[in-house]
């Protein structure tokens, strides 16, 4: 007989987390000094914009500037740090915020052929140059208009980096610092010429934008999440969490749309489901972290009959779960395992394994989410129809992008057109809108230098938006009608000498789910071969249920097994797993992994 009970997971927060989890205190910089520097930029906007305009003008004659990215970045930033607007002391602050951000674990990962980073005004200058080269070079007024855009982008970038420092001094100053960042953002738009688009209006989005690029240090995100929770009261955090779930939900929906189109399959295709679930451990974990306070506030709004706040929070929650509503509503055992990241949440010291402090916090949040979503399901089902996509209008379920900075890039480049006068900003991308909003989103890629083929590829996908909504509604109905999530299968851990359970034959876990860089294990048909570089990349990104060293390399159990085996309710047997690896697997999978005795 298969025992569902297993000894309680070891929880010992005094172990040192493994390498890869971000544990160092964030380096300190002077928040006030950088705030004063940004105020100086805003106070001298006209002079700085004029210098940017002259730099833009020079690009036509000095195309070598465009080819040299480092040189162009330096020349662009020189426009801000020129005397007398900036003092010699303030000049020493140049680059500090970025350096500290990178050292805190947020240095963007190099992705060949893809821009992965914060909004980069110098890069947008290059794109403006190429747009004008293929259309028509603007006169002074056109260059000034785009120079205003580049000024805005640089200040937004600085504010993103500054927003990451609001918690450095602890809870006594965090709320005041967030207010300072909001005032600087407000000043950015009040200092701008009329009819300028306000790309970002709410400082709450800046903290999430600063964390939007892909990085190698996944632990850094949870360090920030814990610090924000510890230093800001809930009422100040709600908008930060709302921004986080809407950005993450849109990113994951776009991923689903991209791969379904590329593979010519439906968004419910089983193979697509396997790949998207396995590859998004970080996003799932961060969504849970943001959803718990949102669901808490949603419950409170419902109890107080605050209809406006209830609808606002319901919209954010539905967007959060929209990429995989069945997983977030009806497959919670699997969600728990999918959201686990071994390098961040598990630590080993000799033969002992335990959860790291980040792992303990994550599991507590998963438990909280489980209870909150159970109480909220019926109310969310009642609220859901308010967000049904309407033909001819805009729904955030249809927005397509890679990283959130891509959205800022689209909005910014559009201002290089003489007739572009958008009045919307980033926040509007994630709210339902009318025909005017829809035309604005469609217009991002309706540029003279973009081919009709590309424009058709990124047309607003009305049908996709409707399918996303239908999946949310269907999953909510299933959760409400069933009352409890569907149970999953189990991985039965046995020693290599154990016999089959007396209750009947339990099949082995298929070898295709065991990946290894150890050629000897592969030759013995114990695992499928994977080169070490992609293996370690997948390990870092949380794509394994467990990974462990062998005499000839590494072996891991892919999370693909969760969707293809356990999701169907089937039990499988795994024999001969090293003892330490078995303990880690039990911590990673919890009730999905049992010991046969």
BANULO-716631 format. One line per 10 residues: for each residue x, y, z of C-alpha. Coordinates in Angstrom, 2 decimals, padded with zeros to 5 digits. Example, Ala and Ser with C-alpha at 12.3 -4.5 7.8 and 13.67 -1.06 7.14 Angstrom:
BEGIN
012.30:-004.50:007.80 | 013.67:-001.06:007.14
This chain:
BEGIN
000.00:000.00:000.00 | 001.19:003.54:-000.79 | 001.56:005.68:002.32 | 000.41:009.26:001.91 | 002.12:010.17:005.17 | 005.80:011.01:005.28 | 007.85:012.66:007.97 | 007.38:016.42:008.13 | 009.76:018.40:005.89 | 012.84:019.57:007.73
012.66:023.28:008.42 | 015.89:024.70:009.79 | 016.35:028.37:008.93 | 019.80:028.50:010.51 | 021.40:026.71:007.57 | 023.27:028.95:005.15 | 021.41:029.10:001.81 | 023.09:027.61:-001.21 | 025.07:029.63:-003.63 | 022.60:031.26:-005.99
020.26:032.55:-003.31 | 020.70:036.23:-002.72 | 021.75:036.70:000.91 | 023.92:039.82:001.06 | 022.50:043.07:002.38 | 021.77:045.56:-000.38 | 024.65:048.06:-000.75 | 023.69:051.50:000.50 | 023.75:054.71:-001.51 | 022.53:058.16:-000.56
018.85:058.28:-001.42 | 018.63:062.00:-000.70 | 021.64:062.83:-002.87 | 020.14:061.03:-005.86 | 016.76:062.62:-005.20 | 018.39:066.06:-005.33 | 020.24:065.11:-008.51 | 017.00:064.12:-010.24 | 015.40:067.34:-009.08 | 018.29:069.20:-010.73
017.67:067.33:-014.00 | 013.98:068.25:-013.90 | 014.68:071.88:-013.02 | 016.96:072.22:-016.06 | 014.87:070.18:-018.47 | 014.96:072.75:-021.27 | 018.76:072.98:-021.37 | 019.23:069.22:-021.22 | 016.65:068.58:-023.96 | 018.41:071.11:-026.19
021.70:069.24:-025.76 | 019.98:065.95:-026.61 | 018.49:067.59:-029.71 | 021.95:068.67:-030.85 | 023.23:065.13:-030.32 | 020.36:063.79:-032.41 | 021.22:066.26:-035.13 | 024.83:065.12:-035.15 | 023.84:061.50:-035.75 | 023.02:062.27:-039.35
026.62:063.21:-040.00 | 028.29:060.94:-037.44 | 026.78:057.52:-038.04 | 029.77:056.04:-036.16 | 028.04:057.21:-032.97 | 025.13:054.93:-033.78 | 027.39:051.94:-034.34 | 029.27:052.39:-031.06 | 026.70:051.65:-028.33 | 029.04:052.47:-025.44
030.09:055.78:-026.97 | 026.51:056.79:-027.72 | 025.44:055.97:-024.15 | 028.23:058.11:-022.75 | 027.49:061.02:-025.08 | 023.81:060.85:-024.21 | 024.42:060.82:-020.45 | 026.87:063.73:-020.85 | 023.83:065.82:-021.77 | 022.58:065.43:-018.19
025.85:065.81:-016.31 | 027.07:069.05:-017.86 | 027.88:072.04:-015.65 | 026.53:074.35:-014.35 | 023.27:072.41:-013.93 | 025.09:069.59:-012.12 | 027.79:070.20:-009.53 | 031.11:068.36:-009.38 | 029.89:066.54:-006.27 | 026.72:065.44:-008.03
028.72:064.22:-011.02 | 030.28:061.59:-008.77 | 026.84:060.01:-008.40 | 026.83:059.08:-012.08 | 026.24:055.37:-012.51 | 025.98:054.63:-008.77 | 022.35:053.53:-008.74 | 022.84:051.17:-011.65 | 026.00:049.68:-010.16 | 024.28:049.02:-006.83
021.26:047.50:-008.60 | 023.47:045.11:-010.56 | 025.42:044.16:-007.41 | 022.14:043.45:-005.64 | 021.51:040.61:-008.09 | 019.67:042.38:-010.90 | 022.30:042.52:-013.62 | 020.41:041.55:-016.81 | 021.21:038.21:-018.34 | 022.81:038.25:-021.78
020.23:036.94:-024.26 | 021.57:036.72:-027.84 | 019.48:038.69:-030.32 | 017.20:040.15:-027.64 | 017.35:043.40:-025.69 | 017.01:042.45:-022.04 | 017.40:045.37:-019.68 | 015.86:048.49:-018.26 | 014.56:051.10:-020.67 | 017.66:052.41:-022.47
017.41:055.94:-023.91 | 020.60:055.50:-025.96 | 019.14:052.38:-027.56 | 015.94:054.31:-028.28 | 018.07:057.05:-029.84 | 019.52:054.45:-032.21 | 016.05:053.17:-033.06 | 014.87:056.70:-033.75 | 017.86:057.18:-036.05 | 017.01:054.02:-038.02
013.36:055.05:-038.24 | 014.29:058.42:-039.70 | 016.84:056.84:-042.05 | 014.09:054.67:-043.54 | 011.46:057.41:-043.65 | 012.39:061.08:-043.45 | 014.92:062.95:-041.33 | 013.06:065.41:-039.07 | 013.63:069.12:-038.69 | 014.47:070.82:-035.43
010.93:070.59:-034.04 | 010.78:066.86:-034.73 | 014.16:066.30:-033.09 | 013.10:068.37:-030.07 | 009.94:066.32:-029.70 | 011.94:063.08:-029.66 | 014.58:064.62:-027.39 | 011.79:065.24:-024.88 | 010.93:061.54:-025.07 | 014.55:060.52:-024.47
014.75:062.88:-021.50 | 011.60:061.28:-020.04 | 012.99:057.77:-020.54 | 016.27:058.60:-018.81 | 014.51:060.06:-015.78 | 012.14:057.07:-015.65 | 015.15:054.74:-015.70 | 016.74:056.69:-012.83 | 013.49:056.62:-010.88 | 013.21:052.86:-011.38
016.66:052.43:-009.86 | 015.92:054.92:-007.07 | 012.68:053.12:-006.21 | 014.71:050.01:-005.41 | 016.37:051.95:-002.60 | 013.26:053.00:-000.69 | 013.62:050.11:001.77 | 017.35:050.51:002.45 | 016.85:052.47:005.67 | 014.12:050.22:007.04
010.44:050.83:007.83 | 010.99:054.25:009.41 | 011.72:055.95:006.06 | 010.33:053.63:003.38 | 006.90:055.22:003.12 | 008.35:058.73:002.94 | 010.86:057.66:000.29 | 008.11:056.14:-001.86 | 006.28:059.47:-001.63 | 009.46:061.29:-002.69
009.73:059.08:-005.79 | 006.08:059.77:-006.63 | 006.63:063.53:-006.34 | 009.62:063.33:-008.70 | 007.54:061.33:-011.17 | 004.75:063.91:-010.96 | 007.30:066.68:-011.53 | 008.56:064.87:-014.63 | 005.16:065.21:-016.27 | 004.31:068.70:-014.99
007.64:069.96:-016.35 | 006.98:068.45:-019.78 | 005.38:070.35:-022.67 | 001.64:069.98:-023.06 | 000.31:066.99:-025.00 | 003.32:064.90:-023.98 | 002.42:061.29:-023.11 | 003.00:060.35:-019.46 | 004.63:056.96:-019.99 | 004.31:055.95:-016.29
002.18:057.87:-013.79 | 002.30:055.74:-010.65 | 005.57:055.18:-008.76 | 004.34:051.74:-007.68 | 005.09:050.50:-011.19 | 008.71:051.65:-011.03 | 009.72:049.04:-008.45 | 008.34:046.27:-010.65 | 009.84:047.74:-013.83 | 013.28:047.75:-012.18
012.95:043.98:-011.66 | 011.47:043.11:-015.06 | 014.62:042.05:-017.00 | 015.71:038.41:-016.82 | 018.64:037.82:-014.46 | 020.72:034.89:-013.22 | 020.25:035.55:-009.50 | 016.67:034.46:-008.83 | 017.12:034.85:-005.09 | 017.36:038.63:-005.45
013.65:038.91:-006.29 | 012.63:037.23:-003.04 | 015.03:039.38:-001.04 | 013.29:042.47:-002.41 | 009.84:040.97:-001.84 | 010.60:040.28:001.80 | 012.10:043.74:002.36 | 009.09:045.48:000.79 | 006.74:043.40:002.97 | 008.78:044.20:006.08
009.13:047.96:005.51 | 005.89:049.16:003.88 | 002.39:048.87:005.35 | -000.14:046.84:003.37 | -002.05:049.87:002.09 | 001.16:051.20:000.47 | 002.03:047.82:-001.00 | -001.25:047.04:-002.72 | -000.52:049.11:-005.84 | 002.98:047.60:-006.03
001.46:044.11:-005.96 | -001.21:045.09:-008.48 | 001.46:046.28:-010.88 | 003.49:043.11:-010.32 | 000.71:040.63:-011.08 | -000.53:042.49:-014.13 | 002.95:042.72:-015.62 | 003.72:039.06:-014.88 | 000.33:037.88:-016.11 | 000.72:039.79:-019.36
004.23:038.41:-019.87 | 003.02:034.83:-019.38 | -000.02:035.30:-021.63 | 002.26:036.70:-024.33 | 004.50:033.66:-023.97 | 001.50:031.37:-024.43 | 000.36:033.31:-027.49 | 003.86:033.30:-029.02 | 004.43:029.56:-028.71 | 000.89:028.60:-029.71
001.30:030.68:-032.88 | 004.82:029.38:-033.55 | 003.73:025.75:-033.13 | 000.33:026.24:-034.79 | -001.48:024.73:-031.79 | -004.28:025.89:-029.53 | -003.52:027.56:-026.20 | -004.86:024.40:-024.50 | -002.41:022.11:-026.31 | -000.94:019.61:-023.78
002.60:020.05:-025.08 | 002.34:023.81:-024.77 | 001.03:023.42:-021.23 | 004.02:021.26:-020.27 | 006.61:023.72:-021.57 | 005.03:026.87:-020.14 | 004.50:025.35:-016.70 | 007.99:023.90:-016.44 | 009.75:027.08:-017.54 | 008.05:029.61:-015.24
008.95:028.72:-011.65 | 010.09:032.26:-010.85 | 006.98:033.92:-012.28 | 004.69:031.48:-010.46 | 006.45:032.07:-007.14 | 006.36:035.86:-007.54 | 002.70:035.78:-008.56 | 001.86:033.89:-005.36 | 003.85:036.44:-003.35 | 001.85:039.30:-004.88
-001.50:037.51:-004.87 | -001.63:036.87:-001.12 | -001.87:040.57:-000.12 | -004.17:041.28:-003.07 | -006.56:038.49:-002.08 | -006.44:039.71:001.52 | -007.40:043.22:000.41 | -010.03:041.81:-001.98 | -011.67:039.88:000.85 | -011.70:043.03:002.96
-013.23:045.09:000.12 | -015.97:042.49:-000.33 | -016.76:042.48:003.38 | -016.96:046.29:003.45 | -018.97:046.39:000.20 | -016.38:048.71:-001.36 | -017.43:048.01:-004.94 | -014.84:050.17:-006.70 | -011.93:048.67:-004.79 | -013.39:045.19:-005.15
-013.59:045.51:-008.94 | -010.07:046.98:-009.17 | -008.59:044.12:-007.16 | -010.65:041.47:-008.96 | -009.29:042.71:-012.29 | -005.71:042.39:-011.07 | -006.30:038.92:-009.59 | -007.93:037.64:-012.78 | -005.02:038.98:-014.84 | -002.59:037.28:-012.44
-004.08:033.82:-012.94 | -005.02:034.35:-016.60 | -002.10:032.52:-018.21 | -002.92:029.23:-016.46 | -006.13:029.56:-014.42 | -006.58:025.82:-013.99 | -003.17:025.58:-012.30 | -003.84:028.53:-009.97 | -007.37:027.43:-009.08 | -007.69:023.66:-009.39
-004.19:022.13:-009.35 | -002.72:023.71:-006.23 | -000.58:020.71:-005.29 | 001.09:021.02:-008.67 | 001.35:024.81:-008.39 | 003.25:024.38:-005.13 | 005.80:022.13:-006.83 | 006.04:024.20:-010.01 | 006.79:027.34:-007.98 | 009.66:025.75:-006.04
013.20:026.76:-007.04 | 015.78:024.40:-005.63 | 018.75:026.80:-005.66 | 016.76:029.48:-003.82 | 014.46:027.56:-001.47 | 016.53:024.51:-000.45 | 019.89:024.27:001.29 | 022.08:021.27:002.09 | 024.77:020.91:004.74 | 026.37:017.48:004.65
023.57:014.93:004.89 | 021.08:017.49:006.19 | 018.70:019.34:003.90 | 016.33:022.14:004.85 | 014.34:025.08:003.58 | 016.14:028.40:003.37 | 014.46:031.43:004.99 | 013.17:032.32:001.51 | 011.82:028.78:001.15 | 010.05:028.93:004.52
008.47:032.24:003.58 | 007.40:030.92:000.18 | 005.67:027.86:001.62 | 003.84:030.04:004.12 | 002.64:032.22:001.26 | 001.50:029.17:-000.71 | -000.55:028.00:002.29 | -002.03:031.48:002.65 | -002.84:031.59:-001.06 | -004.56:028.21:-000.86
-006.88:029.40:001.92 | -007.54:032.83:000.39 | -008.34:031.63:-003.13 | -010.75:029.06:-001.68 | -012.72:031.83:000.05 | -012.50:034.20:-002.93 | -013.46:031.85:-005.78 | -017.23:032.46:-005.74 | -016.84:036.22:-005.50 | -014.26:036.23:-008.31
-016.67:034.23:-010.45 | -019.32:036.85:-009.76 | -016.93:039.68:-010.71 | -015.34:037.98:-013.70 | -017.96:038.98:-016.34 | -016.97:042.63:-015.87 | -013.70:041.82:-017.63 | -015.10:039.93:-020.63 | -013.43:041.22:-023.84 | -015.76:043.21:-026.08
-015.32:043.35:-029.84 | -014.12:046.79:-030.91 | -012.80:047.61:-027.43 | -009.52:046.93:-025.69 | -008.83:044.15:-023.18 | -005.48:043.65:-021.42 | -005.90:039.92:-022.13 | -004.89:040.74:-025.70 | -001.68:042.73:-025.13 | 001.48:041.10:-026.49
005.03:041.79:-025.33 | 008.21:040.11:-024.12 | 009.47:042.24:-021.24 | 007.50:045.14:-019.79 | 010.18:047.57:-020.94 | 009.12:046.61:-024.48 | 005.86:048.46:-023.88 | 007.70:051.64:-022.95 | 009.84:051.24:-026.07 | 006.75:050.96:-028.28
005.22:054.09:-026.75 | 008.49:056.00:-026.97 | 009.32:055.17:-030.59 | 005.82:056.16:-031.64 | 006.64:059.74:-030.61 | 009.24:059.84:-033.40 | 006.29:060.20:-035.78 | 005.20:063.75:-036.45 | 001.47:063.01:-036.13 | 001.65:060.85:-032.99
-000.10:062.40:-029.99 | -000.92:059.53:-027.61 | -002.38:060.40:-024.23 | -002.13:056.96:-022.65 | 000.54:055.40:-020.43 | 001.74:052.06:-019.13 | -001.06:051.72:-016.58 | -003.65:051.93:-019.38 | -002.18:048.84:-021.03 | -003.49:046.77:-018.13
-006.99:048.23:-017.86 | -010.02:047.61:-020.03 | -010.52:050.42:-022.50 | -012.61:051.54:-025.42 | -011.96:051.93:-029.13 | -009.47:054.75:-028.59 | -007.29:052.60:-026.33 | -007.49:049.75:-028.83 | -006.39:052.06:-031.66 | -003.48:053.26:-029.50
-002.24:049.71:-028.84 | -002.65:048.65:-032.47 | -000.82:051.82:-033.55 | 002.39:050.86:-031.73 | 003.50:048.74:-034.65 | 001.78:050.69:-037.42 | 004.96:052.50:-038.31 | 006.23:053.19:-041.85 | 009.43:051.22:-041.31 | 007.66:048.10:-040.00
006.72:045.60:-042.71 | 003.07:044.59:-043.22 | 004.01:041.01:-042.34 | 005.25:042.06:-038.89 | 002.24:044.29:-038.38 | -000.08:041.36:-039.14 | 001.87:039.09:-036.78 | 001.29:041.50:-033.90 | -002.28:042.50:-034.69 | -004.45:042.77:-031.62
-005.67:039.18:-031.04 | -009.35:039.55:-030.18 | -009.99:035.81:-030.35 | -007.02:035.07:-028.10 | -008.29:037.59:-025.53 | -011.70:035.92:-025.57 | -010.12:032.47:-025.15 | -008.08:033.70:-022.17 | -011.23:035.06:-020.53 | -013.16:031.84:-021.19
-010.44:029.79:-019.52 | -010.55:031.99:-016.42 | -014.32:031.73:-016.15 | -014.30:027.98:-016.77 | -011.62:027.35:-014.13 | -013.46:029.49:-011.59 | -016.69:027.58:-012.23 | -014.86:024.30:-011.75 | -013.31:025.49:-008.47 | -016.67:026.71:-007.15
-018.59:023.58:-008.20 | -015.97:021.06:-007.01 | -015.08:022.88:-003.82 | -011.63:021.27:-003.59 | -008.73:021.08:-006.07 | -008.34:017.85:-008.01 | -005.81:015.47:-006.34 | -002.67:014.70:-008.30 | -000.67:011.49:-008.54 | 002.37:010.77:-006.40
006.02:009.90:-006.90 | 006.71:006.86:-004.70 | 010.32:006.87:-003.49 | 011.71:003.38:-002.89 | 015.18:001.98:-002.34 | 016.72:000.05:-005.21 | 016.04:-003.28:-003.44 | 012.41:-002.62:-002.52 | 009.73:-004.76:-004.08 | 006.57:-003.50:-005.72
003.89:-002.27:-003.30 | 001.52:-005.03:-002.28 | -001.51:-003.17:-003.61 | -000.38:-003.71:-007.18 | 002.07:-002.70:-009.84 | 003.22:000.92:-009.69 | 005.02:001.84:-012.92 | 008.46:003.37:-012.91 | 008.87:007.07:-013.62 | 009.69:007.07:-017.36
013.38:007.63:-017.99 | 012.70:010.57:-020.30 | 012.02:012.70:-017.21 | 015.49:011.99:-015.83 | 018.03:014.28:-017.50 | 021.76:013.79:-017.01 | 025.14:015.09:-018.07 | 026.65:011.78:-016.84 | 027.35:009.71:-019.94 | 027.71:006.54:-017.87
024.18:006.94:-016.51 | 022.93:007.64:-020.02 | 024.72:004.57:-021.40 | 023.05:002.47:-018.68 | 019.70:003.85:-019.90 | 019.02:005.50:-016.56 | 018.50:009.00:-018.01 | 018.40:011.09:-021.18 | 021.56:013.02:-022.06 | 021.78:016.82:-021.70
024.89:018.96:-022.12 | 026.10:020.55:-018.89 | 025.54:024.19:-019.93 | 021.80:023.86:-020.67 | 021.41:021.55:-017.67 | 022.82:024.11:-015.25 | 020.74:026.84:-016.90 | 017.57:024.78:-016.38 | 018.62:024.05:-012.78 | 019.10:027.76:-012.10
015.67:028.55:-013.55 | 013.89:025.97:-011.39 | 012.99:023.47:-014.11 | 013.88:020.42:-012.02 | 012.06:018.81:-009.12 | 015.48:017.81:-007.83 | 019.02:017.82:-009.18 | 022.12:016.14:-007.79 | 025.71:015.39:-008.60 | 026.81:011.98:-009.82
030.35:010.64:-010.34 | 030.19:011.72:-013.96 | 028.22:014.96:-013.78 | 024.67:016.00:-012.91 | 021.27:014.30:-012.93 | 017.87:015.92:-012.50 | 014.17:015.08:-012.61 | 012.32:017.40:-014.95 | 009.14:019.15:-013.86 | 007.65:017.96:-017.15
006.58:014.89:-015.15 | 004.17:017.04:-013.14 | 001.98:017.82:-016.14 | 002.40:014.62:-018.12 | 002.15:012.09:-015.27 | 000.99:013.45:-011.92 | -001.59:015.83:-013.37 | -003.40:012.80:-014.74 | -003.64:011.37:-011.22 | -001.18:008.54:-011.89
001.31:007.29:-009.28 | 004.82:006.38:-010.41 | 007.75:004.74:-008.66 | 011.29:006.06:-008.46 | 013.93:003.67:-007.19 | 017.53:004.19:-006.17 | 017.51:007.96:-005.68 | 020.45:009.03:-003.47 | 019.30:009.68:000.10 | 020.09:013.39:000.11
018.42:013.85:-003.28 | 015.36:012.00:-002.00 | 015.14:014.38:000.95 | 015.41:017.38:-001.33 | 012.74:015.93:-003.62 | 010.44:015.50:-000.63 | 010.96:019.15:000.33 | 010.40:020.30:-003.25 | 007.32:018.17:-003.90 | 005.94:017.81:-000.36
002.75:015.69:-000.60 | 003.49:014.77:-004.20 | 006.37:012.59:-002.99 | 005.83:009.69:-000.58 | 008.00:006.98:000.93 | 006.93:003.37:000.55 | 007.65:001.18:003.55
